């Protein structure tokens, strides 16, 4: 078989694999949103360099947990899970510098405190309202003595 036919076959296989991957991502998103509404939410995995370390993803509330799924992953399991009982809202800000290009348009950067340290998330204004309502709707936290 001539070389051009091998190259054409290889290009066809790669195109087919890319199409299957795209369809699998759409099906995964549908399955994730079946058990509750999902929303666009980015997570900052590394904060050593300003404006860097953001990964696009999808957030979902599951009872007392906030689950985060990577956008371009085929896994049905969340990559990160935060418990409502230990998560507190610390503040919000507009994206700065390189963050504007890394995040979805009109998203705000939200800082939350968890026992492991601060967590930075990015979400739209409506999703931020939902996060604040979800955090406030949790059971009362015990009062810590000074």
MDAnalysis code that builds the backbone (N, CA, C; Angstrom):
import MDAnalysis as mda
import numpy as np

u = mda.Universe.empty(438, n_residues=146, atom_resindex=np.repeat(np.arange(146), 3), trajectory=True)
u.add_TopologyAttr("name", ["N", "CA", "C"] * 146)
u.add_TopologyAttr("resid", np.arange(1, 147))
u.add_TopologyAttr("resname", ["UNK", "UNK", "UNK", "UNK", "UNK", "UNK", "UNK", "UNK", "UNK", "UNK", "UNK", "UNK", "UNK", "UNK", "UNK", "UNK", "UNK", "UNK", "UNK", "UNK", "UNK", "UNK", "UNK", "UNK", "UNK", "UNK", "UNK", "UNK", "UNK", "UNK", "UNK", "UNK", "UNK", "UNK", "UNK", "UNK", "UNK", "UNK", "UNK", "UNK", "UNK", "UNK", "UNK", "UNK", "UNK", "UNK", "UNK", "UNK", "UNK", "UNK", "UNK", "UNK", "UNK", "UNK", "UNK", "UNK", "UNK", "UNK", "UNK", "UNK", "UNK", "UNK", "UNK", "UNK", "UNK", "UNK", "UNK", "UNK", "UNK", "UNK", "UNK", "UNK", "UNK", "UNK", "UNK", "UNK", "UNK", "UNK", "UNK", "UNK", "UNK", "UNK", "UNK", "UNK", "UNK", "UNK", "UNK", "UNK", "UNK", "UNK", "UNK", "UNK", "UNK", "UNK", "UNK", "UNK", "UNK", "UNK", "UNK", "UNK", "UNK", "UNK", "UNK", "UNK", "UNK", "UNK", "UNK", "UNK", "UNK", "UNK", "UNK", "UNK", "UNK", "UNK", "UNK", "UNK", "UNK", "UNK", "UNK", "UNK", "UNK", "UNK", "UNK", "UNK", "UNK", "UNK", "UNK", "UNK", "UNK", "UNK", "UNK", "UNK", "UNK", "UNK", "UNK", "UNK", "UNK", "UNK", "UNK", "UNK", "UNK", "UNK", "UNK", "UNK", "UNK", "UNK"])
u.atoms.positions = np.array([
    [0.853, -1.175, 0.000],
    [0.000, 0.000, 0.000],
    [0.899, 1.239, 0.000],
    [0.578, 2.222, -0.832],
    [1.398, 3.436, -0.893],
    [1.325, 4.229, 0.413],
    [2.351, 5.044, 0.614],
    [2.462, 5.847, 1.830],
    [1.286, 6.793, 2.008],
    [0.807, 7.418, 0.941],
    [-0.294, 8.364, 1.054],
    [-1.558, 7.694, 1.576],
    [-1.763, 6.410, 1.254],
    [-2.941, 5.704, 1.770],
    [-2.806, 5.444, 3.278],
    [-1.583, 5.116, 3.721],
    [-1.349, 4.939, 5.160],
    [-1.612, 6.242, 5.912],
    [-1.119, 7.341, 5.369],
    [-1.337, 8.639, 5.997],
    [-2.817, 9.011, 6.018],
    [-3.514, 8.719, 4.950],
    [-4.944, 9.001, 4.894],
    [-5.711, 8.149, 5.904],
    [-5.333, 6.878, 6.026],
    [-5.962, 6.002, 7.016],
    [-5.685, 6.491, 8.440],
    [-4.448, 6.892, 8.699],
    [-4.086, 7.386, 10.030],
    [-4.868, 8.665, 10.355],
    [-5.000, 9.559, 9.386],
    [-5.765, 10.793, 9.609],
    [-7.229, 10.470, 9.880],
    [-7.773, 9.482, 9.175],
    [-9.161, 9.075, 9.403],
    [-9.361, 8.487, 10.789],
    [-8.403, 7.684, 11.244],
    [-8.490, 7.100, 12.587],
    [-8.409, 8.196, 13.645],
    [-7.479, 9.138, 13.491],
    [-7.355, 10.243, 14.452],
    [-8.617, 11.103, 14.483],
    [-9.191, 11.374, 13.336],
    [-10.427, 12.142, 13.276],
    [-11.574, 11.392, 13.960],
    [-11.638, 10.089, 13.740],
    [-12.662, 9.267, 14.387],
    [-12.505, 9.246, 15.900],
    [-11.254, 9.133, 16.377],
    [-11.010, 9.152, 17.828],
    [-11.376, 10.501, 18.439],
    [-11.072, 11.585, 17.744],
    [-11.435, 12.914, 18.246],
    [-12.951, 13.068, 18.303],
    [-13.651, 12.544, 17.333],
    [-15.107, 12.604, 17.327],
    [-15.695, 11.781, 18.477],
    [-15.176, 10.598, 18.700],
    [-15.637, 9.754, 19.813],
    [-15.376, 10.438, 21.149],
    [-14.201, 11.061, 21.311],
    [-13.867, 11.783, 22.540],
    [-14.851, 12.930, 22.775],
    [-15.161, 13.692, 21.743],
    [-16.108, 14.796, 21.867],
    [-17.496, 14.316, 22.253],
    [-17.952, 13.247, 21.647],
    [-19.262, 12.687, 21.989],
    [-19.259, 12.186, 23.428],
    [-18.172, 11.547, 23.854],
    [-18.075, 11.049, 25.234],
    [-18.121, 12.203, 26.238],
    [-17.495, 13.344, 25.918],
    [-17.549, 14.508, 26.808],
    [-18.976, 15.044, 26.944],
    [-19.716, 15.085, 25.842],
    [-21.100, 15.557, 25.879],
    [-21.966, 14.599, 26.701],
    [-21.803, 13.305, 26.503],
    [-22.571, 12.314, 27.260],
    [-22.231, 12.403, 28.744],
    [-20.962, 12.556, 29.067],
    [-20.545, 12.679, 30.480],
    [-21.189, 13.896, 31.129],
    [-21.206, 15.022, 30.432],
    [-21.810, 16.238, 30.982],
    [-23.299, 16.032, 31.243],
    [-23.976, 15.328, 30.327],
    [-25.395, 15.032, 30.514],
    [-25.624, 14.138, 31.729],
    [-24.777, 13.141, 31.889],
    [-24.905, 12.221, 33.027],
    [-24.656, 12.965, 34.339],
    [-23.648, 13.837, 34.374],
    [-23.351, 14.600, 35.584],
    [-24.503, 15.515, 35.958],
    [-25.134, 16.139, 34.987],
    [-26.209, 17.081, 35.294],
    [-27.541, 16.389, 35.550],
    [-27.623, 15.096, 35.328],
    [-28.870, 14.366, 35.552],
    [-29.272, 14.370, 37.022],
    [-28.314, 14.290, 37.936],
    [-28.605, 14.189, 39.360],
    [-28.621, 15.547, 40.052],
    [-28.702, 16.584, 39.339],
    [-28.710, 17.931, 39.914],
    [-28.044, 18.880, 38.952],
    [-28.378, 20.132, 39.069],
    [-27.834, 21.121, 38.158],
    [-26.330, 21.280, 38.296],
    [-25.667, 21.391, 37.189],
    [-24.243, 21.666, 37.177],
    [-24.036, 23.109, 36.728],
    [-22.881, 23.642, 37.035],
    [-22.565, 25.008, 36.636],
    [-21.078, 25.096, 36.336],
    [-20.720, 26.059, 35.501],
    [-19.318, 26.255, 35.136],
    [-18.560, 26.788, 36.340],
    [-17.507, 26.084, 36.714],
    [-16.709, 26.490, 37.865],
    [-15.258, 26.080, 37.622],
    [-14.363, 27.032, 37.710],
    [-12.937, 26.747, 37.570],
    [-12.315, 26.645, 38.953],
    [-11.215, 25.908, 39.024],
    [-10.528, 25.670, 40.294],
    [-9.057, 25.990, 40.099],
    [-8.492, 26.702, 41.046],
    [-7.073, 27.061, 40.973],
    [-6.274, 26.017, 41.739],
    [-5.516, 25.205, 40.995],
    [-4.758, 24.122, 41.617],
    [-3.404, 24.580, 42.133],
    [-2.829, 25.605, 41.498],
    [-1.527, 26.125, 41.928],
    [-1.616, 27.638, 42.012],
    [-1.146, 28.182, 43.101],
    [-1.225, 29.640, 43.258],
    [0.147, 30.276, 43.456],
    [1.212, 29.567, 43.096],
    [2.561, 30.119, 43.265],
    [2.783, 31.343, 42.380],
    [2.287, 31.300, 41.145],
    [2.474, 32.401, 40.207],
    [1.143, 33.104, 39.991],
    [1.160, 34.406, 40.006],
    [-0.064, 35.201, 39.874],
    [-0.760, 34.904, 38.547],
    [-2.059, 34.647, 38.630],
    [-2.858, 34.430, 37.434],
    [-2.728, 33.068, 36.803],
    [-1.952, 32.173, 37.365],
    [-1.715, 30.852, 36.773],
    [-2.349, 29.759, 37.615],
    [-2.441, 28.559, 37.042],
    [-2.886, 27.392, 37.783],
    [-4.371, 27.105, 37.723],
    [-5.104, 27.753, 36.830],
    [-6.551, 27.548, 36.741],
    [-6.881, 26.384, 35.822],
    [-7.857, 25.561, 36.249],
    [-8.381, 24.485, 35.419],
    [-9.882, 24.681, 35.260],
    [-10.351, 24.628, 34.019],
    [-11.781, 24.767, 33.762],
    [-12.495, 23.510, 34.202],
    [-13.712, 23.687, 34.673],
    [-14.451, 22.525, 35.125],
    [-15.923, 22.800, 35.322],
    [-16.549, 21.841, 35.977],
    [-17.974, 21.867, 36.234],
    [-18.179, 21.590, 37.715],
    [-19.010, 22.389, 38.358],
    [-19.340, 22.180, 39.756],
    [-20.725, 21.581, 39.894],
    [-20.922, 20.844, 40.989],
    [-22.234, 20.242, 41.260],
    [-22.401, 20.099, 42.765],
    [-23.583, 20.443, 43.252],
    [-23.903, 20.233, 44.658],
    [-24.485, 18.837, 44.809],
    [-23.972, 18.106, 45.780],
    [-24.454, 16.760, 46.056],
    [-24.638, 16.641, 47.563],
    [-25.822, 16.987, 48.039],
    [-26.087, 16.970, 49.471],
    [-25.251, 18.015, 50.181],
    [-24.377, 17.583, 51.072],
    [-23.514, 18.494, 51.824],
    [-22.136, 18.647, 51.191],
    [-21.982, 18.241, 49.950],
    [-20.698, 18.329, 49.256],
    [-20.802, 19.207, 48.018],
    [-19.726, 19.936, 47.754],
    [-19.555, 20.638, 46.493],
    [-18.525, 19.841, 45.718],
    [-18.934, 19.298, 44.578],
    [-18.049, 18.452, 43.775],
    [-17.566, 19.241, 42.564],
    [-16.299, 19.017, 42.201],
    [-15.722, 19.677, 41.028],
    [-15.176, 18.619, 40.082],
    [-15.592, 18.705, 38.828],
    [-15.170, 17.783, 37.779],
    [-14.378, 18.552, 36.736],
    [-13.258, 18.002, 36.298],
    [-12.492, 18.635, 35.221],
    [-13.309, 18.624, 33.941],
    [-13.203, 19.673, 33.163],
    [-14.018, 19.823, 31.968],
    [-13.666, 18.800, 30.892],
    [-12.390, 18.546, 30.665],
    [-11.978, 17.682, 29.562],
    [-11.570, 16.289, 30.015],
    [-12.119, 15.830, 31.116],
    [-11.855, 14.490, 31.621],
    [-13.064, 13.608, 31.329],
    [-12.834, 12.319, 31.194],
    [-13.934, 11.391, 30.978],
    [-14.355, 10.705, 32.274],
    [-13.703, 11.016, 33.376],
    [-14.010, 10.380, 34.651],
    [-15.384, 10.807, 35.161],
    [-16.122, 9.840, 35.703],
    [-17.432, 10.130, 36.281],
    [-17.315, 10.517, 37.754],
    [-16.112, 10.451, 38.310],
    [-15.883, 10.815, 39.706],
    [-15.339, 12.233, 39.795],
    [-15.733, 12.960, 40.835],
    [-15.215, 14.323, 40.973],
    [-13.723, 14.322, 41.286],
    [-13.039, 15.306, 40.771],
    [-11.598, 15.448, 41.047],
    [-11.376, 16.036, 42.437],
    [-12.271, 16.931, 42.880],
    [-12.197, 17.531, 44.213],
    [-13.579, 17.565, 44.833],
    [-13.640, 17.416, 46.154],
    [-14.896, 17.486, 46.904],
    [-14.644, 18.323, 48.145],
    [-15.535, 19.292, 48.395],
    [-15.445, 20.118, 49.601],
    [-16.727, 19.935, 50.410],
    [-16.595, 19.740, 51.719],
    [-17.731, 19.580, 52.634],
    [-18.249, 20.957, 53.040],
    [-19.557, 21.095, 53.060],
    [-20.179, 22.357, 53.445],
    [-19.866, 22.711, 54.895],
    [-19.813, 21.710, 55.764],
    [-19.645, 21.967, 57.194],
    [-18.298, 22.598, 57.543],
    [-17.296, 22.465, 56.670],
    [-15.967, 23.021, 56.978],
    [-15.556, 24.128, 56.014],
    [-16.440, 24.506, 55.116],
    [-16.118, 25.508, 54.094],
    [-16.762, 26.836, 54.459],
    [-15.996, 27.911, 54.392],
    [-16.543, 29.245, 54.647],
    [-16.165, 30.183, 53.512],
    [-17.087, 31.071, 53.179],
    [-16.874, 32.073, 52.139],
    [-16.015, 33.193, 52.712],
    [-14.921, 33.524, 52.024],
    [-13.996, 34.552, 52.509],
    [-14.081, 35.851, 51.714],
    [-14.430, 35.764, 50.439],
    [-14.516, 36.983, 49.638],
    [-14.499, 36.683, 48.158],
    [-14.686, 37.742, 47.373],
    [-14.685, 37.629, 45.917],
    [-13.913, 38.796, 45.329],
    [-13.478, 38.609, 44.079],
    [-12.764, 39.667, 43.369],
    [-12.892, 39.416, 41.869],
    [-12.591, 40.425, 41.091],
    [-12.566, 40.274, 39.639],
    [-11.254, 39.614, 39.228],
    [-11.257, 38.859, 38.124],
    [-10.002, 38.280, 37.633],
    [-9.011, 39.383, 37.266],
    [-7.733, 39.111, 37.500],
    [-6.682, 40.095, 37.235],
    [-5.666, 39.544, 36.245],
    [-5.232, 40.355, 35.341],
    [-4.154, 40.011, 34.418],
    [-4.450, 38.777, 33.586],
    [-3.570, 37.774, 33.694],
    [-3.684, 36.556, 32.889],
    [-4.926, 35.745, 33.234],
    [-5.483, 35.968, 34.417],
    [-6.690, 35.234, 34.807],
    [-7.855, 35.530, 33.868],
    [-7.912, 36.741, 33.351],
    [-9.002, 37.112, 32.454],
    [-9.033, 36.224, 31.215],
    [-7.864, 35.783, 30.765],
    [-7.794, 34.922, 29.584],
    [-7.981, 33.446, 29.952],
    [-7.714, 33.077, 31.192],
    [-7.779, 31.681, 31.622],
    [-9.175, 31.245, 32.026],
    [-10.035, 32.190, 32.384],
    [-11.340, 31.863, 32.939],
    [-12.458, 32.169, 31.948],
    [-13.632, 31.648, 32.257],
    [-14.805, 31.961, 31.448],
    [-15.098, 33.458, 31.546],
    [-15.720, 34.037, 30.530],
    [-16.078, 35.461, 30.597],
    [-17.060, 35.734, 31.741],
    [-16.933, 36.871, 32.367],
    [-17.826, 37.343, 33.438],
    [-17.744, 36.528, 34.721],
    [-16.748, 35.674, 34.862],
    [-16.613, 34.920, 36.112],
    [-15.886, 35.748, 37.157],
    [-16.231, 35.491, 38.400],
    [-15.589, 36.138, 39.542],
    [-14.723, 35.115, 40.258],
    [-13.643, 35.568, 40.846],
    [-12.777, 34.688, 41.638],
    [-13.277, 34.722, 43.081],
    [-13.542, 33.556, 43.622],
    [-14.103, 33.405, 44.960],
    [-13.071, 32.706, 45.835],
    [-12.833, 33.235, 47.016],
    [-11.905, 32.601, 47.960],
    [-12.716, 32.011, 49.103],
    [-12.480, 30.739, 49.371],
    [-13.140, 30.036, 50.469],
    [-12.070, 29.420, 51.358],
    [-12.393, 29.311, 52.638],
    [-11.470, 28.692, 53.590],
    [-11.957, 27.290, 53.907],
    [-11.034, 26.336, 53.865],
    [-11.269, 24.954, 54.266],
    [-10.120, 24.564, 55.196],
    [-10.236, 23.470, 55.931],
    [-9.150, 23.105, 56.859],
    [-7.770, 22.980, 56.214],
    [-7.707, 22.601, 54.948],
    [-6.413, 22.451, 54.262],
    [-5.805, 23.782, 53.864],
    [-6.569, 24.864, 53.932],
    [-6.091, 26.192, 53.528],
    [-7.128, 26.873, 52.659],
    [-6.733, 27.984, 52.042],
    [-7.655, 28.710, 51.178],
    [-7.802, 28.000, 49.841],
    [-9.006, 28.091, 49.281],
    [-9.327, 27.526, 47.976],
    [-9.850, 28.655, 47.122],
    [-9.347, 28.753, 45.874],
    [-9.856, 29.757, 44.954],
    [-10.659, 29.066, 43.856],
    [-11.880, 29.549, 43.681],
    [-12.786, 29.051, 42.663],
    [-13.202, 30.226, 41.800],
    [-13.618, 29.956, 40.578],
    [-14.134, 31.012, 39.706],
    [-15.479, 30.564, 39.168],
    [-16.460, 31.451, 39.268],
    [-17.809, 31.128, 38.819],
    [-18.537, 32.404, 38.450],
    [-19.649, 32.241, 37.768],
    [-20.470, 33.366, 37.379],
    [-21.226, 33.945, 38.568],
    [-21.782, 35.149, 38.409],
    [-22.512, 35.785, 39.511],
    [-23.685, 34.954, 40.024],
    [-24.440, 34.303, 39.144],
    [-25.569, 33.484, 39.586],
    [-25.086, 32.271, 40.376],
    [-23.997, 31.653, 39.927],
    [-23.446, 30.506, 40.650],
    [-22.885, 30.939, 42.002],
    [-22.325, 32.157, 42.082],
    [-21.828, 32.669, 43.356],
    [-22.972, 32.855, 44.343],
    [-24.088, 33.373, 43.875],
    [-25.267, 33.509, 44.737],
    [-25.715, 32.143, 45.229],
    [-25.700, 31.161, 44.341],
    [-26.055, 29.797, 44.735],
    [-25.098, 29.230, 45.760],
    [-23.794, 29.483, 45.599],
    [-22.798, 28.994, 46.562],
    [-23.027, 29.618, 47.935],
    [-23.253, 30.923, 47.966],
    [-23.475, 31.593, 49.245],
    [-24.746, 31.076, 49.923],
    [-25.803, 30.861, 49.152],
    [-27.051, 30.337, 49.721],
    [-26.847, 28.909, 50.229],
    [-26.094, 28.110, 49.479],
    [-25.826, 26.716, 49.878],
    [-25.030, 26.678, 51.175],
    [-24.022, 27.550, 51.288],
    [-23.223, 27.586, 52.509],
    [-24.061, 28.040, 53.709],
    [-24.910, 29.041, 53.514],
    [-25.733, 29.553, 54.609],
    [-26.825, 28.573, 55.022],
    [-27.265, 27.725, 54.095],
    [-28.357, 26.794, 54.380],
    [-27.901, 25.565, 55.165],
    [-26.615, 25.444, 55.397],
    [-26.105, 24.293, 56.135],
    [-26.483, 24.341, 57.604],
    [-26.287, 23.231, 58.276],
    [-26.598, 23.219, 59.719],
    [-25.670, 24.181, 60.460],
    [-26.128, 24.681, 61.613],
    [-25.291, 25.626, 62.358],
    [-23.979, 24.989, 62.798],
    [-22.925, 25.781, 62.743],
    [-21.610, 25.297, 63.168],
    [-21.466, 25.507, 64.664],
    [-20.725, 24.638, 65.329],
    [-20.514, 24.829, 66.762],
    [-19.678, 26.092, 67.020],
    [-19.973, 26.771, 68.099],
    [-19.241, 27.981, 68.470],
    [-17.888, 27.568, 69.034],
    [-16.839, 28.183, 68.496],
    [-15.499, 27.876, 68.975],
    [-15.143, 28.795, 70.135],
    [-14.574, 28.218, 71.137],
    [-14.161, 29.010, 72.300],
    [-12.841, 29.706, 72.025],
    [-12.693, 30.873, 72.586],
    [-11.450, 31.642, 72.383],
    [-10.395, 31.253, 73.367],
])
